[in-house]
Amino acid sequence: MKSNFKADLSKEKQLAPLLDSYYQKHLKHYSFKRVQHRKKQLQGIDLILKDKSSENEFFVDEKAQLDYINESLPTFAFELFYHKNEIQKQGWLFDVAKKTHFYALVTSIYSDEENVFTSCNITWVNREKLILRLHELGLNQNSLKRVCLHHTERHGKLILEQLDPRNQGYLFFSHQNKAEKPVNLILKLDFLERLGVSRRLV
């Protein structure tokens, strides 16, 4: 098992111009600035949006399905936990150290024969609202941690009683095929919309 971290960073840089073109077209009431500072990126800030009328700033964390180029998935994986040096760490969804206001979920990423990214979808998710709605469903950081502690050696899908796996979501353990052994909350993109926490940008 090996980490794809460096390969993903390279793909993210290649993807950025396409994303920027979409932001310029669809976020006309905002100016935006890409964040290059590693410390800020680790705080969940890839992009700073500024409202042109109020000067209010919003921090955006871009999350791209880079393992699924030229595929269109109806779901997105929200990281709950991962391992580093055999120690379980807090994933980005509930990490209080993250300053993210919005996630830009980048899906249906397509590229041409020269491996140039040509199109993608972007779903805008309000992080605070998402966490609140999950909490209302009984899916908070503590309850999900308890579930994970009961399945430390599990690999694959785990159905949660709070979610319909067919049209809402489920847990997924990647303990055998990824070095970081992430545990992800898999949620349907249209379920996020029904929850009132997201909107499709493009």
MORA-V779444 format. One record per pair of residues at least 6 apart in sequence whose C-alpha atoms are under 8 Angstrom apart, sorted by the first residue. I is the first residue (numbers start at 1). J is the second residue. D is the distance in whole Angstrom. If there is no record, write none. Layout:
[[I/J/D] [I/J/D]]
This chain:
[[1/176/8] [1/177/6] [1/178/6] [1/179/5] [2/178/7] [2/179/5] [3/178/7] [3/179/5] [3/180/7] [8/66/7] [11/66/7] [12/64/8] [14/116/8] [14/117/7] [15/117/6] [18/117/7] [18/118/7] [18/119/7] [22/202/7] [26/201/7] [26/202/8] [29/51/6] [29/52/6] [29/53/8] [30/49/6] [30/50/5] [30/51/5] [30/52/5] [31/49/6] [31/50/5] [31/51/7] [31/52/7] [32/47/7] [32/48/6] [32/49/4] [32/50/6] [33/47/6] [33/48/5] [33/49/7] [34/46/6] [34/47/5] [34/48/7] [35/41/7] [35/45/7] [35/46/5] [35/47/6] [35/48/7] [36/46/8] [40/46/8] [42/98/8] [43/97/6] [43/98/4] [43/99/6] [43/100/7] [44/59/8] [44/60/7] [44/61/5] [44/92/8] [44/98/5] [44/99/6] [44/100/5] [45/59/5] [45/60/5] [45/61/5] [45/98/8] [45/99/7] [45/100/6] [46/59/7] [46/60/6] [46/61/5] [46/62/6] [47/59/6] [47/60/5] [47/61/7] [47/62/8] [48/57/7] [48/58/6] [48/59/5] [48/60/6] [49/57/6] [49/58/5] [49/59/6] [49/60/7] [50/56/6] [50/57/5] [50/58/6] [51/57/7] [58/100/8] [58/101/6] [58/102/7] [59/99/7] [59/100/5] [59/101/5] [59/102/6] [60/100/6] [60/101/6] [60/102/5] [60/103/6] [60/104/7] [61/100/6] [61/101/8] [61/102/6] [61/103/5] [61/104/6] [62/103/6] [62/104/5] [62/105/6] [62/106/7] [63/103/7] [63/104/6] [63/105/5] [63/106/6] [64/105/6] [64/106/4] [64/107/6] [65/76/8] [65/105/8] [65/106/6] [65/107/6] [65/108/8] [65/109/7] [66/109/8] [68/108/8] [68/109/7] [69/108/7] [69/109/5] [69/110/6] [69/111/7] [70/108/7] [70/109/6] [70/110/4] [70/111/7] [71/108/6] [71/109/7] [71/110/7] [72/107/7] [72/108/4] [72/109/7] [73/107/7] [73/108/7] [74/188/6] [74/189/6] [74/190/8] [75/186/6] [75/187/5] [75/188/4] [75/189/5] [76/105/8] [76/186/6] [76/187/6] [76/188/6] [76/189/7] [77/184/6] [77/185/6] [77/186/5] [77/187/7] [78/92/8] [78/93/6] [78/184/5] [78/185/5] [78/186/6] [78/187/8] [79/91/5] [79/92/6] [79/93/6] [79/182/7] [79/183/6] [79/184/4] [79/185/6] [80/90/6] [80/91/4] [80/92/7] [80/93/6] [80/94/7] [80/182/7] [80/183/6] [80/184/5] [80/185/7] [81/88/7] [81/89/6] [81/90/5] [81/91/4] [81/92/8] [81/182/6] [81/183/5] [81/184/7] [82/88/6] [82/89/5] [82/90/7] [82/91/6] [82/180/5] [82/181/5] [82/182/4] [82/183/6] [83/89/6] [83/179/8] [83/180/5] [83/181/6] [83/182/7] [84/180/6] [92/98/7] [94/131/8] [94/141/6] [100/127/7] [101/126/6] [101/127/6] [101/128/7] [102/124/7] [102/125/5] [102/126/5] [102/127/5] [103/123/8] [103/124/6] [103/125/5] [103/126/7] [103/127/7] [104/122/6] [104/123/6] [104/124/5] [104/125/6] [105/121/8] [105/122/5] [105/123/5] [105/124/6] [105/125/7] [106/120/7] [106/121/6] [106/122/5] [106/123/7] [107/120/6] [107/121/5] [107/122/6] [107/123/8] [108/119/8] [108/120/5] [108/121/6] [109/117/7] [109/118/8] [109/119/6] [109/120/4] [109/121/7] [110/117/6] [110/118/6] [110/119/5] [110/120/6] [111/117/4] [111/118/5] [111/119/7] [112/118/7] [120/202/8] [121/200/8] [121/201/7] [121/202/5] [122/200/6] [122/201/5] [122/202/5] [123/189/8] [123/198/7] [123/199/6] [123/200/4] [123/201/6] [123/202/7] [124/198/5] [124/199/5] [124/200/6] [124/201/6] [125/192/8] [125/197/6] [125/198/4] [125/199/7] [126/197/5] [126/198/6] [127/197/8] [129/197/6] [130/192/8] [130/195/8] [130/197/6] [131/140/7] [133/195/7] [134/140/6] [137/162/6] [138/162/7] [139/162/8] [148/183/8] [153/175/7] [154/173/6] [154/175/7] [155/172/7] [155/173/5] [155/174/6] [155/175/5] [155/176/6] [156/172/5] [156/173/5] [156/174/6] [157/170/7] [157/171/6] [157/172/4] [157/173/6] [158/170/6] [158/171/5] [158/172/6] [158/173/8] [159/165/6] [159/170/5] [159/171/6] [160/170/6] [160/171/7] [163/169/6] [163/170/7] [164/170/8] [167/188/6] [167/191/7] [168/187/6] [168/188/5] [168/191/5] [169/185/7] [169/186/5] [169/187/4] [169/188/6] [170/185/6] [170/186/5] [170/187/7] [171/183/7] [171/184/6] [171/185/5] [171/186/6] [172/183/6] [172/184/5] [172/185/6] [172/186/7] [173/181/7] [173/182/6] [173/183/5] [173/184/7] [174/181/5] [174/182/6] [174/183/6] [175/181/4] [175/182/7] [192/198/6] [193/199/6]]
